[in-house]
Amino acid sequence: MTSRERVRRAIEFDGPDRIPFHTFVFPGAWKRHGQALADLLNEFPDDFGNRDYRVPVDSERAQGMEEYRDDWGTLWVRRRDYTSGEVKEPAIPDWAVWRDYRFPGEAGPQHFAAVAAQASDPARDYFLLGGGGSLFQHMQHLRGPANLFVDLAQDRREVHELADRLVERMNRENARYIEAGVEALTFSDDWGAQSALLISPEMWRRFFKPRYRSLFAVARNAGRHVWFHTDGWIWEIMDDLIEIGVTILNPQHEVMGTARVGERIGGRVCVRSDLCRQRILPRGTPAEVRAHVREVIHAFGRFNGGLILHGEIGPDVPLENIRAMYEAYRELGQYPVS
């Protein structure tokens, strides 16, 4: 079975031969482990085309802090060994700026031609992701997190305008990704703190749910899948996300209790796992990593599909735990799972 078919069957609960898995590596992990990490990952090529790993040429720079301004005008500060960082100066610090604010240009024909070439390659045997984007987080980046929460509380006209303009733009671009041939649109918005949703469920349903429904419809109306990543506590909105079209949900399930989340959504939506990156992956033993993989498989993967295994490889994860994770994928993830 090809990786492409394996992922499709997992998403659709259609009996893959084994549980597919997905790899994501933070820059700091390359800085810490170097060639040893590349060699390990090349033993375990994933099901999304992540193969032939090499140490990035700029991995030695993956330390210290840096500032940068993105194409939207937001100034960031970040750790080089991590990802985007924190907003230092939002692009729209007050609504007076909004009157004259212009979005940057959209992706051009060459970008989508490259995606189409990848999608139509007869040699492609992996599942192709693309497009999607962030709505809530992007709004935070443009306004600044504190400003945005006040905007939502005040139900300002401008915050509705900003959200609607972003949705219109995302829908245009995502329609082009669908036309190019991606098999799932990948959305990402971190909605939870450690033990609560960042806004009330009622506000989420009133303001964001209909806009997400519009975004997800671009894929679902074309018979494609919707991948949604969201960190933190999202207990109150998991059912809503499934209702409006999410077919691959990537929650930080351990903060809510892996078994508890499995009882709630196991067998109802394909879960891309998020192995515990607060405790088990960075500070557990290889045996604890293996036991955790087994727990995740029991929660989400015993439904003739329904699971894509994944654990973030951050700069704090020791090499022996990375190996234990992938060996557990291989050994415990064969169908039928026990």
Secondary structure, DSSP 8 states (H G I E B T S, - for coil): --HHHHHHHHHTTS--SB--B---B-HHHHHHHTHHHHHHHHHS--TTS--S----TTGGG-SSEEEEE-TTS-EEEEETTSSS-EEEE-S-SSTTGGGG--------HHHHHHHHHHHH-TT--S--EEEEE-SHHHHHHHH-HHHHHHHHHHT-HHHHHHHHHHHHHHHHHHHHHHHHT-SEEEEE---B-SSSBSS-HHHIIIIIHHHHHHHHHHHHTTT-EEEEEE-S--GGGHHHHHHTT-SEEEE-HHHH-HHHHHHHHTTTSEEE----TTTHHHHS-HHHHHHHHHHHHHHHS-SSS-EEB---B-TTS-HHHHHHHHHHHHHH-BSS--
